[in-house]
Amino acid sequence: MKHLSFRRFCERVGVKKTKGWDLIKRREVAAFKIGSRTFVTRESAREFIKRSIEKGRG
């Protein structure tokens, strides 16, 4: 699978749903919908985690 459900994304990166929606709204992660379900691309999730780690080191 090349994407994560929105819920799984939030669990994996350790954010609450409100923060997850904010990340999508600010286009910090790439998301798409299939019907009523929202998904985040795995690549986008990886990039977000990488940026978060680098930001923490800075």
Contacts in CASP RR format, 6 or more apart in sequence:
PFRMAT RR
TARGET T0000
AUTHOR 0000-0000-0000
METHOD contacts of the structure
MODEL  1
MKHLSFRRFCERVGVKKTKGWDLIKRREVAAFKIGSRTFVTRESAREFIK
RSIEKGRG
1 42 0 8 1.000
2 41 0 8 1.000
2 42 0 8 1.000
2 43 0 8 1.000
3 32 0 8 1.000
3 39 0 8 1.000
3 40 0 8 1.000
3 41 0 8 1.000
3 42 0 8 1.000
4 12 0 8 1.000
4 39 0 8 1.000
4 40 0 8 1.000
4 41 0 8 1.000
4 42 0 8 1.000
4 45 0 8 1.000
5 37 0 8 1.000
5 38 0 8 1.000
5 39 0 8 1.000
5 40 0 8 1.000
6 17 0 8 1.000
6 20 0 8 1.000
6 31 0 8 1.000
6 37 0 8 1.000
6 38 0 8 1.000
6 39 0 8 1.000
6 40 0 8 1.000
7 17 0 8 1.000
9 20 0 8 1.000
9 29 0 8 1.000
9 40 0 8 1.000
9 45 0 8 1.000
10 16 0 8 1.000
10 17 0 8 1.000
10 19 0 8 1.000
10 20 0 8 1.000
12 45 0 8 1.000
13 45 0 8 1.000
13 48 0 8 1.000
13 49 0 8 1.000
13 52 0 8 1.000
15 23 0 8 1.000
20 29 0 8 1.000
23 29 0 8 1.000
23 48 0 8 1.000
24 31 0 8 1.000
24 38 0 8 1.000
24 40 0 8 1.000
28 48 0 8 1.000
28 51 0 8 1.000
29 40 0 8 1.000
29 41 0 8 1.000
29 44 0 8 1.000
29 45 0 8 1.000
29 47 0 8 1.000
29 48 0 8 1.000
30 40 0 8 1.000
30 41 0 8 1.000
30 43 0 8 1.000
30 44 0 8 1.000
31 38 0 8 1.000
31 39 0 8 1.000
31 40 0 8 1.000
31 41 0 8 1.000
31 44 0 8 1.000
32 38 0 8 1.000
32 39 0 8 1.000
32 41 0 8 1.000
33 39 0 8 1.000
END
